[in-house]
Amino acid sequence: MIDSQTARLKALAELETVRADIREMTETLERVDLWRPAAGLKKACAEALVMLDQLAERFDRKLVVTLVGPCGSGKSTC
């Protein structure tokens, strides 16, 4: 269990590092507003941050497994 908690914390730390890099890139793009591709790249950065937030939310979810099958198929057999 400690290993899974450590892995979760490491993954969240990596996500935060990527978020920080993207935020820094967004700030740089805002300083070069006359550069035409900047607007599209800023939009891509915003979308990437949303996706990273959604990914981080998955770490807080509990795993639920459902076994489905007919009677006598061995669902309760270990």
Secondary structure, 3 states (H helix, E strand, C coil): CHHHHHHHHHHHHHHHHHHHHHHHHHHHHHHCCCCCHHHHHHHHHHHHHHHHHHHHHHCCCCCCCCCCCCCCCCCCCC
